[in-house]
């Protein structure tokens, strides 16, 4: 009987500790929904970006991606995002898809410009840049290493001049 009481108390302690960890994770993840105005941005590739992804300026969350679609005329990806009402973006703001880490997810990074005119609600961010995928970067590195090695191989294979 005594053993059952100890196991029950220990189980309760484990559940309380798990609840504390979940509350901490929820608060630190900053999962709040941003209320504000919507703008769009067109990209050639949005691989890894998802609905709900963060929109950040200088690492600070200022919005969310609310939907992704395809423009049937240009075949570009259209990203719809909601920005906090306190954030006013200049017209020459650039949007860049960035990685949280090597294996982490993607987020949209905004780099405000210096134009005195502002992007209005339901406006569009004109300057966008997609990041290349990990496979594409590795392919470029391998290609660069191979092309660097070719002149050395041809020089090594040449025969020395006869005297």
C-alpha positions, 0 to 999 in steps of 0.5 A: 500500500505504501509503495502505491502512494509513493508511485502516485506522488512521484507521478504527480510530480512528473506531471507538474514538471511536464506542465511547467516545461510546456508553459515555458516552451509556449511563452518562449516560442512567442506563438502569439497571433499578430494583428495588423495589416496585410501586404504581399511579396512575390518570390521565385522560390519559397521552399521551406516557408510555411503558413505561420512562419515568422516575419522579422526585422532585425531578428524581432518578430513583427508579423506572420505569413498567413497564406501562400499562393501561385500567381497564374500569370508569372508563376511566382509564389505570392506570400501574404503576410500580416504585419503589426500596426506599429510597423511602417515599412518604406517602399524600398523594403526588401524581403529575404527568405532566411533560415533559422539554422542549418536544419531549422525552418525558414522565416521571412526577414524584412530589411527596411530601406530609406524611402520616405513613402510607406507601403500601404495596407494591401500593398506589395513589397517589390524587392524580394530575394529567395535563398538557394536550397542546401542542395544547390549550395552544396552543388556550387561548392562541389563544382567550384572545387572541381573547377579549381582542381582542373588547371592543377591536374593538367599542369601535373600531367604535362611532360617536362621539357627535354634538354 
